[in-house]
Amino acid sequence: MVEVSMSAGKKAKASFEKVAKKKPDPTGLALGKKAQAALVQKDYASAKELFERAQAICEASVNKAMKTKRAKPSGSQEAEIKVAPANPKDDMANEVNLPQPGSDGHVIAKSKSNLPRGAYNYAINTSSRLAEHLTATGGKWQTRFPPEPNGYLHIGHAKAMHFDFGVAEKYGGNTYLRFDDTNPAAEKQEYIDSILSSVEWLGYKPFKVTYSSDYFVKLHELAVQLIKNGQAYVCHQTKTETAASRQVLQGFQLHCARNNLSRHETPLPAGAESPYRHRSVEENLRLFEEMSKGVWEEGSCCLRMKGDLRSDITSMWDLAAYRIKFAEHPRSLDAHCIYPTYDYTHCLVDSFEQITHSLCTLEFETRQAPNGPYYWLLDALDMYKPITWEFARCNITYNVLSKRKLNALVSQGHVNGWDDPRLLTLEGLRRRGYTPTALNRFCEELGVTRNDNIQHLERLEGCVREELEDEVDRRFAVLDPLPIIISNHPGGSLPVECPLHPKFPERGMRTLNFTQTVYIERDDFRESDDKSFYGMAPGKTVRLLFGYNITVKCEYTRNYSLWKFLVSELLMQIQSRVHKRRQQEMTKIAIG
C-alpha cells in the first residue's frame, strides 16, 4: 500500500473545497465529509482518495452555488463577528464526545483507524491497570488543569479552566490544579501565587493543588527503571549535533515517502542515530548518577528516551527526559540539579494522579497520538493510561496570547507588568474592570471545538458590557473638555440630582455641584448651527444633562487650543428638570 503524507491529504482537501464552493453537489459534499473524517483520523491515503472522488463528482455536477448579498455591517462595525450558538452546551455536546470511565473507550484510551505500517498503538490499558485505576477513583471522572508557573494566566487559560473544571463538574468528578514546575530557570513563587489567585477569582475550587515537583523522587526512580530496561540513555550530543541528526531523519522520511518504501523496513542512514544511543546499561546508570550529583556541566549531557526513529511523529525521535540545570527551584530550592522535562513528566503525573481525561490544546496532538511519546512512555513502564483529547486554543484579534511573547513585553518594559490593563492576562482584565462571571460567560459562549479560530475582541467586550449594563451604577465624563462660564450664575454651587441608574430609579440618586464653570465635549459646540445638530451654537438654547436650560450668546474666544465660552443667560427652570428630556438636551457634562 502506498503511504500518503498529511500534506498530500490536505492539498486534496483544498482542491476539493475550491470546486465544491462553485458546484456544491450533495453527493460530492457527503463524500467530502467522509474524507474529512478520514483526515481527522490521520488515514491520509483514504482521505486523499475520497477527496479526489468528491471533487470529480462536483466538477461533473450541474449544480451551481447561489450568490447571496453580504449584509452591510451596522454603524462603524466593519469586521464580521460570529454569532454565538443559541445553546453553547448543545454546541459543546456536538463537538466533544468523551468516553465514560471504564468503557471500551477507556480500555483503548486513544485509537487511530489507520496507523502507519510498523506503528503500534501504545494507548491500550491492561485489565489489571484499568481495574486498579477504577478502584482508586471509584469510577469518577478526574481532570486536571496543569499551568506552568512561568508567567501570569491569560484569557486562553480561562477557556482551558472552563473546560477542565466544567467536564468534571458535569459528571460529578474532580479536577486537580497541578503546577508543572519542572523548569526552575523560568518559574517564580510570584507566578504560583498569581495563578492560585486567578483560579479562585474565576470561582473554581480544585479537588487538590499539586505540583510536579511533589513527584521528583518517584520520577527519578522511573528514569532509572527506563535505563535498566534499555529504553533510555545518556547523550552528550550538542544542540547543533542533535539538530543535524534530526535533519538526517527528516531526509530519511522524505526518501521513504517519495520512493514508496516502508520506513520500518528501510535501514536508517548514517548520522540518524546519536552515537551514544547504544551505550551499555551500566554506563548509562553511572553517567545518570553523575548527572544527579552535579559532576557534569549544564548543557553537556542529558538523559534521552529511546523512542522510534522511524516514526512519522518527530516527538518520538528520542526526546530528552532529564537535563542539568543549576538553578534554584521555587519549592525544592537547590535539592536537585537535574530536572525532568515536560514530555517525560506530564504523562507520568497524569497516571500517578489517576486522571481519567487529560484535556490539552491541539499543539500536543502528535505527542498524545496512540503511537506518540505520551503513551509510549506509559507503556514502557507498564502504567495506567488516561484518555487524552485535544481542543483548539483561544485566539483574540489584535492581542498576544503567548506566555513567551507576553514575558518579552513585560521584561523589556513595553508594558507595566503582567497586570497591565492593556494585556489579556487575567490580572490585566481584572484591573480593566472585567468580572469573573463575564469571562466565564465568554468561555461558555465560545464552546469547545477542534477547529482553529480567531475570536473578535468585540465578542469579549460584549460579554462584559451586557453584564455591566444592569449591574453597575452609571457615571459620565468629558474626554475632550471645553469650559463654559455661566455669566448670570448666582454663585456658589447649585445641587443637581441625577439617578444612579436611569433604568432603575429605585437605586436612588446622587448629587452633583452645578458651578459657574461647567465642561462639555468640544464636539458639542459649532459656530454654525443646522437642523441635524443638537449641541451648542451661538444664539441657541440647549439643556444640560440633569441640569438647566442655557442660551449661548455670541461672546466666545476663538482660541483653538483652549476655547472658552461666555454664556450670558442662564434659564433656571427648576421644574423643567423633572420633565422628559428634550431632543436637544446635551448628553455629556462634567461639573467644574
N, C-alpha and C positions, 0 to 999 in steps of 0.2 A: 504493500500500500504506500502511495506517495505521501510524504509528510508535507503539510501545508503550514506556512508560518502565519502568525497572527496578523502581520502586515498585509498578507495576501487576502485574508478573510475580510479585513476592514476595507481594503480597496474595492473588493467585490460589492460590499455593502454600500459604499459611497456611489459606485456606478449605478447600482440598482435604484437607490433613492433619487438620483438625478432623473432617471427615466420615469419612475413612479410618480414623481411630482407633476409631470406633464400628462402622463397617461395612467391614472390610478385604477388599474384593472382589479376588481375584487379578488379574483383567483390569484393574481400575482401578489397582491398585498397579503393575502392569507399565507402564501408560501414564504413571503418575506418575514412574517412573524415567526415561522418555524426556523428560518435561517438565523434570525436574531437569537432565538432560544439556544440554538446550537453554538452560536458565537459566544454567548454568555457562559455556556458550559465548556468553552475552550475546545470544542470539536471543530477546528478550523477547516478541515477538509470538507466535512458535511456542510458547514456554513457557506463556504465558497461555492460549492456545487448548487445549493439551494438558492443562493442569491443570483447566480447566473441564470438558473431556470426561471426565477421570478422576473428577472429583467427581460428575458426573451418573451415571456407572456405579456408583460406590459408594453413592450415595443410593438407587438403584433395586435394590440388591442385598439378598438375604435373609440374607446372612452377618452374623453379629454377633461382636464381639470377645469372647474368653473372659476371664472375670475370674480373675485369679490373686492369691493372697495374697502380700503382700510379706513377705519373710523378715525376722524381727526381728534387729537388729544384735546382735553378741555383746558382752558386757561393757558398758562405758560408751560404746562407739563408737556415735555417733548418725548421723554422716554416711556416706552410701554411697560406697564407694571403687571406682572402676572397676578391673576385673582386667586386668592387662597381657596382651597376646596371648601365646599359647604360644611362638611364634617371632617376635620383633619384626622380623627381617629379612624374613620372609614378609609381615608386615603392611605393611612399607615397600614391598615389591615390588608389592603390590596397589594402594597409594596413588600411587606415583611411577612414571612412565613417561617417562624422559628419552631423547630421540633420540641416536643414535650420532653422533660427529663425522663430517662428510662425507655423512651420509644426507640423504634428502629433507627430514627434519625439521630439518636444519641449513641447507639451502638456503632454506626458508621458516622462519626462526628462530622465528616465532610466527604462529599463524593464528587466525582467528576465522570461524566458519561463516557469520555473517550480519552484516557490517559495516553501519553506518547508511548511508543514501543519501548519496552525495557523499564518504564517507570513503575513505581509501586505506590499503592495507597497506604500511607502510614497512619491514617486517621481512623483506624478501626480499634475500638475498645474490646479488650478481652472480657469475658463474662465475669471473671473474678474481680477485675479492677472496677468495672461498672457497678457490680454489687457492693463493693466497698464504698464507692462514692455515694450511692443511693442510701446506704446505711448511715453515712456521715451527715448527709443533708436532709434525710427524711423525705426525699423526693421533691424538695423545694427548689424553686428557681433561684439561682445565685449569679449576680452580675458584679462587675467591678468598674469603677472609674479610676484610671491609673495615670494621673498627671505627673510629669517630671517637674520637680521644683527648680526649674532654671529660668523662671520668669513668672509674671502675673497671668492669670487666666483671661481669655478674651471671649467674645460672643460665640466663637466656634466651640469652645469648651462648654458653654451653656447649652448648646444643642446636644453635645455628646452626653452631658449630665442628664438632660431631659430624657434622652433615650435610655441610658443605662438605668437610671433610677425608675423611669416610667415603666419599663418592661418588668422589672422585679415587683414593683407595686401592683401592677395589673394582675399578676398571678400570685400575689401574696408571698413574694420571696424577699430576698435580702440583697443589699448592694454594699460592697466593700469600697471604701475610699483608700486607695493604695498609692503611696508615693513611690514612684520609680526613681529612687535616689541612688543610681549606680555610677554617676559621673560627678565626683566631688569638685572638679575644677569649675563647673558651671552652676553649682547649686548653693543656695544660701538659706539660712533659717528665716530670713525676711520673706522669701518666696513661699516657704511652707506655711508661715503664719497668714500670708495673704490668701493662699488657696483655701485654708481652713475657714477664714472669714467669708470668702466669696461663696463657698458651698453652703455655709449656714445662712448667709444673706438671701440666697435664692430659695431657701426653705427646705433643703434636702437634709435628711438625717441618716448618715451611714450606719450600717449594721456594725461595722468595725472600722477603725482607722488603723491601717497597717503600713509598713514600709518594706521595700525590697531588702533593705539592709537588715531587717529582722531575721532574714534567712541566709545571711552571708556564710555562716558556718556550714549549713546544710548544702548550699550551692557549691562550696569548695569541696565538700566530700563527694558530691556527684561528679565534679570535674575530675577528681582522682579516679573515680569509677570508670568514667569515659576513657581515660588514658589506659587503664588496666584492660578495658575491652578492646583496645586498639582503635578507638574511634576519635581520638584527639591527639594532637602532637604540638610540641613547642617549635615555633617557627622564628627564624632570625632574618627573614626577608625584610628589606626596607620597603617603604611605601612605593617607591619607584619600581622596585623589582616585582612587588605584588601586582601593581598595575600592569606591568609588562606581561606577566603570566595570564592575567585576565584578558588582555588583548589577544593573546595566542588562543585562548579558549573561545573567544568570540569569533575569531577566524575559523576555528575548527567547526563551530556551529554552522557558520555560513557555508563552509565547504560541504558539509553533510547535506544541508538543505538543497544546495544547487545541484548536487550530484546524486540526489535520491539515495543517500547512504544512511544506514541505521547508526545513530550516534553511539549506541551501546555495543555495537559490534565492530566499530572502527577504532583502531588504536589512536591514542592521544599523541599529538605532535610533541616534539621536544620543546621544553620550556613551559609546557602547560601546567605541570605539577611543581609544587615547591620542592626544592632539593632536600628539604628536611622532613618531607611527608612520610618517609619510610624509616624514621628513627625507631630504635627498639623501645619497648615499653619501659624498661629500666632507665634508659637515658632520659626519656620524657618525664618520668616521675622525678628523677634527680633535678632536672632543669626547672620543672614546675615548683619544686620545693625551694630552689634557689630564688626563683621569682618571688615567692611568698615571703622570703626573708630579706628581700631588698638587695640581693647580690648584683642583679643586672640593672643597668641604667634604663631610665624611662625611654620607651620607643625602640629599645634594642631588640626586643623579642615579645612574642605574645603566644597564648595558647589558642590553637585553631581547631575547630571541629572538622572531622574528616568526612565531608559530605559526598555529593555525587558530582564529579567534574564534568560528566556527560549530560547532566540535566539541562533542560531548556530554561530552568529558573536560575538566574545568576546568583541569587542569595544561597544557593546550595553549593556554591564553589568555595568551600572551606572558610566559612565566616569565623571571625575572632570570637572566642568565648571569654577570655581574660586578657587584660592589658595592664601594664605597670603605670601607676600614677602616684607620684609623691605629692599628694595634696591632702589637706585636712578635710575630712568628711563632716557635714553638719551634725551628725549624730554619733558616729563611731570615732570621730576625731582622727588620731593618727594610728589607730589599731591595725590598719591594713595598708599595704602598699600596692596590692593588685585588686582590681575591681572587675566584676562580671559585666559583660556588655548587655544591651537591651535584648538582642536576639537570643542570647543564652538565658537570660533571667526571666523574660516575660512569660514564656510558656510554662516554665517550671513552677513559678509562683502561682500562676493560674491553677495548676494541678495541686499544689500544696493547699490552696485555699478552697479547693473543691468547687471552682467556678463552673456553672453549667453552661453559660453562654458568654463567650468572650467577644464583645462587640467593638469593632475598630473601624477607622476610616479606610478608604479604598487604597491608600498607598501601602497598606500592609497585606493586600490581597495575595500577592505572589508568595510572600513569606508564610502565609497561612493556608496555602494551597494544600490539598491532600498529599502531594508529593513534594512539599516545601519543608523548610528547616524547622518550623514550629512543631509539626507532627513528627518529623524525622527524629528530633531530639527526645521527645517524649517516648517514642517507640524504642529508641536505642536504650533508654533507661527503664523500660517496662513500667511506665507510669500511666495514670488515668489521663484521658484526652478530652478536653472540653469541646463543645460545639463552638465554631467561630463563624462570624457573619460580619460583612463589611458594608459600610454605607458612605454616601458622598459627604464631603466636607461642607462647611458653611462658608460661602464666599459672599462678600458685600462689595458693591460698586464703590470705587474711589477710596478703598480702605485696605490697609495692610493687616493680614491675619496670619502672620508667621512669627513665632517667638524669636527666631533668629533675626529677622528684619526689625521687629519691634525693639529687640535688645540693642541693635545698632542705632536706632533713632534715640533711644534713651541714653546709651553710653556716650554717644557722640554729641549730646547736648542739643539735638534738634527739637526735642520736646522736654517739658518739665517733669520728667519722671514717668513711671509706669501708670500713674493715676491721672495723667494729663487728660482733661475732658475731650481733647481732640482725637484721642485714641479710642478704639472699640474694645479696650480691656474692660473687664467687669468693674474694676475700681474706677476707671475713667468714666464709664457710663453712669456709675453711681454718683460721681461728682457732677456729672452733666445734668442730673435730675431724673434719670430713669429709675423706675421702680422694679423690684423683682417680679411682681405679677405681670408687668408689661413685657419683660424679657421672656418669661415662661410662656406667655401667650404667643409671642413671636415664634418661639421654638415649636409650639404646638401647631401653629398655622403652617409652618414650613413642612411638617411631617418628616418622614424618613424615606429616602429613595437612594438607589444606586446610580442614578444619573447625575453627572456633574452639572452644576447650575450656579448661576450668579444671581443673587438677590439684590434688588434695588434698595438703596439706603432709605428711600421714602417709605418702603414697607415697614421697616423697623421703626421709623419715626411715627408712622401712622398708628402703630400699636400703643405707643406711649401717649400720643395725642388723644386717642379715644378714651384712654383711662383718665388722663388729667382733665379732660373736658368737664366731667361732672365732679371729680373728687377734690379738685384744688380751687381755692378761692381766687378770684380774678384780680389782677393788677395791670396797670398800663404804664408805659413810659414813652418818652420822646427821644428818638435816636439822633436826630439832627435838629437841635433846638434853635428856635427863633424867638427872642424875647419880645413881649408885648407889654407896654406900660399903660395902665388904665388911668387916664387923666383925672377923672372925677371919682376915683375910688375914695371912700370915706376914711381910709387909713386903717392901720392895724391889719387884722385878718378876719375874714368872714368865714364861719364854719359852713362847709358844704358836705352834705351826706351822700354817700353812694353805697350801693349794695355790695356785699362781699361776693355774691354771685348772682348775676341777673336772672338766671333760671330758677334760683332757689331763694326767694326773698325771706324765707323762714330762718335762714342762716344769720340774718341781721345786717347791720350797716356799719360803715366806718366813716370817720370824719376827716376831711381834708381842709387845709387852710387856704382860702382864696385871698391872696395878697395882691398888692398893687401891680406887681410884675408876674406875669404868667408866661409859659412857654408853649409854643405849638411846633409842629413839624414844619420845616422850611418849605416842603412841597405843598403845604396847605395855604399858601398865600400866592396870589398872582396880581400883577399890576393891571392886567386886563381881564375882566370877568366874561364868562359866557354861560349859556344855559346848562351845559353839562358839568359845570364845576360847582361844587357845593362848599368850597372852602372860603377863605377870606379874600376880599378885594376892596379897593377904595370905594367908599360910599355904600357898602353892603352890610346888612345886619345878619349876623350869624349867632348861633348859640353854642356855647362851650359845653362839653360833655359833663353832665351833672352840675353845670354851673348856670350862668346868666346869659342873656342876650347882649351882645355888644355890637356897636356900629363903628366901622373903620372910616375915619376921615382921611383926607389926602395929606396927612402930615407924617411922613416917614423918611428915614435916612437911607439913601441908596448906597449902602456900603456892602458890597457883595461878600466881604469876609465876615461882617458882623452887622446884619440888618437889624434895625430897631424900629418899632412902630409906636407911634403915639396915638392911642385910641382916645378921641376927645369926648366920647359919650358912652356911658355905661347904663344900659336899660335894666334896672334892678327890678325885674318882675318875679318876685318870690314865688307867686302862685304858678308860674309857667314851669317850674322845675318838677312839679308833680304831674304835669300833663304828659301825654305821649310825645316822644321826641319828634321834632320836625325833620324833614329830609335834609335841610342844610345844617343840621347840628354837627359840630366838629366831633370827630371820633377819637382824637387823642389830645390829651392835655397833661402837662405836669405843672404842679403848683410851685411857684418860686417864692 
